[in-house]
C-alpha cells in the first residue's frame, strides 16, 4: 500500500506561484509513474502533469510553460511548481501514483487563485 500526502496548497493572487509537494510512503524508484491531477467544482478530475520512472514528463496544454513536475529521490517527494497562476487553475489538486497496475491517490490540497 502506497500512501501519498499532499501539501503546499493555499490562496494566491493571479500571476503568483505555489509549489505543491507529495510525500510518498515508499521509494519513488519503485513506482512506474507519478502525476498531479486537479478537480474543480462540478468538473471531472483531469491530468495536470505526469512523470515516469525514466523521467519523461507530460503536461496538460493549459499548464504547459507554467507548471513543472519534479522528483526528489532523497526525500521520496514529488513536486509541482506552479507559476503565472490563473483563476481557472483553482481546484483541488491530487497526487497520484501508479505501480504495477495499482493506482494510489492522496487526499488532495486546495489551490485557490483569486484577487
C-alpha positions, -999 to +999 in steps of 0.1 A: +000+000+000+014+034-010+004+064+009+005+099-006+003+131+014+000+165-004+009+199+009+015+234-003-019+245-014-035+278-005-048+311-017-027+331-042-033+361-064-034+358-102+001+358-115+015+343-083+033+310-077+028+279-055+048+248-050+029+216-042+046+186-026+035+150-024+053+129+002+054+092-008+055+064+018+077+042-003+107+047-025+096+065-057+121+044-076+096+016-072+067+035-089+060+034-126+048+069-127+037+099-106+012+125-115-008+155-104-045+158-112-069+185-104-107+187-100-127+220-100-162+221-085-187+204-108-160+192-132-141+159-138-107+152-124-081+160-151-044+152-155-022+182-149+013+167-152+030+134-150+065+119-148+075+084-155+102+063-138+126+072-167+119+109-162+096+116-192+071+143-184+038+152-198+016+183-193-019+194-200-019+220-227-035+245-203-004+244-180+025+240-204+052+265-198+037+275-165+039+243-144+068+219-138+068+185-122+099+171-105+111+144-081+133+145-050+146+109-046+163+116-013+130+127+003+106+105-017+087+135-027+072+148-060+067+185-065+045+206-088+059+241-093+030+264-105+039+298-119+018+325-135-013+311-118-047+320-132-082+319-116-090+289-138-063+270-120-084+269-089-091+233-080-083+206-056-050+191-066-044+154-061-012+134-062-014+101-080+010+071-081+009+042-105+027+010-095+023-023-115-014-020-121-023-003-088-034+033-085-030+054-054-044+088-046-037+114-020-063+133-001-059+165-022-049+200-014-069+231-023-055+257-046-074+290-049-063+317-073-082+349-066-076+386-061 
